Amino acid sequence: MTKLHILQEPHKILRAQTREIPTSKIKSQAIQKLIRDMAQTLKAVEVGIGLAAPQVGKSLRLFLVSKEALTSKRDEKKLDLEKLKESKASRDFGHLVFINPKIIKTSRRKNLLSEGCLSVSDPAGHLVFGRVKRFDKVTIQAYDEKGQKFIRGASGLFAQVLQHETDHLQGTLFTDRAEEVHKIKNEEDKDNILR
């Protein structure tokens, strides 16, 4: 397994529409290796809980979500980076694979949520966060790494991550949807923005 380089905005692949993966190719060596390498990359980052193929230079309809998203609770008005880092370091969550995903149902209710992205930082490497309106609940249809089609409902943080990663496959970044965007340069900024 190889840890992959995560592309940064304004790389053109991050803004491109992705290609579907033919179901006959899901079990191919190339796709299986990409999934393993993406899993290794996601596991290695401190605060990320989702990773889309365009972020590692592949314009394909594929993303991974850490199983941490199924169990973690996130305050709608707060994003605690230290808690995320500690949680990530202390446990091995595993991941879920979504190939050719489509959000097929959404709730009416939306929440304004704190959000960041592994592909969005400023030139000095400061983290960038904003508040984005996301559906409270979604239902997604996709294929897993074995080529099996599935439908899954999600709420809370899991629903937020599914929407964020699906956006990546459309060439959309959270900053395109954010009502507020802030750079975190120091501890004081973090306290003011994330709490």
N, C-alpha and C positions, 0 to 999 in steps of 0.2 A: 504494500500500500504506500501511496505517496501523498504527502501533504501538498495541496495545490495552492497556487498564488491566487489571492482574491483581488479581482479587478476593482479599480476605484473610478467613480464618476470623474471625468466625463468620457470614459472609454465607450466607443461606439457600440460594442456588443451589448452593453447594458441598456441601450436604447432601441435595440432591434426586436422585431417580432420573432419568436422562436418557432422552430420546426417540430412537428409531431414526430415521435419515434414510432416507426412501424411496429406493430405488435410482434411480428416475426423476428424483429431485431432485439427485443427486450432481453432475451437470454444470451445474446451475443457476448463474446469476450470483451469487446470494446465498451458496451454499455455496462456490463457487470463490473468492469475495472473502474469505470467512471463513478459508479455508485460507491464502490469501496473507497476510492480516493476522496470523494466528497464526504463520506462518513468520517474518515480520518481527519479531514480538514475541519469539519464542524466540531468534532470532539476536541480539537486542539485550541479553538478560539475560546476566549474567556467568557464573553457575554452573549454570543450568538446562539440562537436556538433554531434557526432555519438557514438553509443555503440552497440557492437556485443555480442550475447549470450555467446560465449566463454570467454569474458572478465568478465562475472559474474558467471563463472563455469558451464555453460550449453553448451555441445557440439552439438548445434543445428544450422541449417541454418536459422538464424534470426538476423536482426539488426534493429535499430531505428536511424533515422536522425532527428535532430531538424529542424523545418521549417525555422530557422534562415539561414540555408544554401541556401535557395531559394532567400533570399533578400540581404544577405551580399555580399559585394564586397571585394575581398582580392587581394592585390598587389602580383604579382607572386614572387617578390623579398623580400617581407616583411611580417612579421606576427606580428601584434601589440596586445600583450597579454592584455594590459590595456583596449584597445578598445573592445576586445572580452568579458572581464569581465564586463565592464560597460553595454554593449549591453545585455548580459545574465541576469544581475541583474535588468535591467530596464523594460524588457518585458517578457511576457509569450508566447513563440513561438509555443508551441504545437510540435507534432512530426509526422513523417511518418513511417509506419511499412513496412518492406520488409521481406517476408518469402519465403524461397527456391529461392533466387534471382539468376539470371544469366545475365551477361552482354552479350548482343547478337549483339552489334554493337559498333564500336569505330571509332573515327576520325583518320586520318593519323597523324595529328599534335599532338605533345606532348609539354608540358611545364615543366620546372624545378621549382618545387614549394616547399615552406617551409611547413613542416609537423611535427606533434608531435603525441603522443598517450597517452591515459589515462593509458595504461598498461606498458608504458616504462618510467621509471625514474631510477636514479642511487640509490645506497643504502642509500645515505644521503637525498633522496627525491627531488633532483634537477631535473628540467624538462630537457628532452632531445628532441632536434629538429634536423632535417636534411633536405636536399633538395632531392626531389624524382621526377623522370620524370613520369608524368601522362598524359593520353589522355585528350585533350582539351574538347572533347564531347564523351558521351557514351549513349547507349540506354540499359535500363535494363528491364527485365521481372521478375515479382514476384507475390506473393499473398499478399493481405492486411490482417488486423486483422479480417475481416469478411469472409475470405476465397475466396475473389474475385480476379481473375487473372487480372493483368494489365501490360501494357507496357508504359514506360515513358522515355522521352529523358531528358538529363541533360547536362549543360555546366558549365564552371567556377568552383566555390567552390563546388557547388552541385555535379558535376561530380567527382571532386577530392575525396569528402567524400564517394561517392558510391564505388569508386575503393578501397579506404582504408578499408572500412568495408567489402567489398567482399573478400579482401585479408585475413581478420581475419578468414573467414569461411574456408579458405584453409590452415590455420596454418601459414600464412605469416605475418610478422610484417614489418612496414615501414622501420625499420633499415636494413632489408634484401635487400631492393631496393635502399636505400639512397646512394647518391654519397658523401655526407658530413654528419657527425653527430657531434653535439656539445651539451655539457651540459651547462645549464644556472645556474650559481652559484650566480650571483649578478647582480645588475643593469647595471654595465659596460658591462658584458657579454651579457646581453639582448640587450643593445644598439648596440653592435658590430655585433651580430649574426642576430637579427631580423629586423634590419632597413637597 
